[in-house]
Amino acid sequence: DTEVTQTPKHLVMGMTNKKSLKCEQHMGHRAMYWYKQKAKKPPELMFVYSYEKLSINESVPSRFSPECPNSSLLNLHLHALQPEDSALYLCASSHSRTGGDTQYFGPGTRLTVL
Amino acid sequence: GENVEQHPSTLSVQEGDSAVIKCTYSDSASNYFPWYKQELGKRPQLIIDIRSNVGEKKDQRIAVTLNKTAKHFSLHITETQPEDSAVYFCAAYSGAGSYQLTFGKGTKLSVIP
């Protein structure tokens, strides 16, 4: 299996809702990433997990809470989001974090915050 | 930290012509340079990459060149086809300190049939 999968594909939520995004890979990769991508912009790094430990948090607001239950799964918990958080949320994985390994992206979750 | 500049922001070419996209980076410790293609509504997909110990790499119609001294790298697409139309992102990976990819702002390539 050489793919990163994400669910759901689309999500619409109100500012008071709590929801979660899920990401899964079965490539044996030990680094996993969350990116946020706005229209016509490059992906913007949010979090990096290396060997299931959070190693980078790019000053992301606390309304975004990442979780890595095991080496194959990555979640992003969302709470009290703002309309400006509407974006494509991409998960990626790579063999390791420190080796300059190729990052493989999932298809993303298109999030709309009303 | 690393800074990656990408030019041009938009590029239109006739089908069959070549397309060239250029990127410069700031961190001399950067050692890995991937190129991603992103079609509308889809995920970024790696199309080619190059490491700092190599000057050029080719895969069929796609090639990447790297000039470490000048700190720039370029994507070359020959015999362009309409399905090459997409946004292309260059990126640089710094092996010292940040351990993360820094992306360029992207180039929207349109191949006109």
Interface residues (C-beta under 8 A of the other chain):
Chain A: K40 K41 P42 P43 L45 V48 S55 I56 L90 R97 T98 G100 T102 Q103 Y104 F105 G106 P107 G108
Chain B: N31 Y32 P34 Y36 K42 R43 P44 Q45 L46 D49 R51 V87 F89 Y93 G95 Y99 Q100 L101 F103 G104 K105 G106
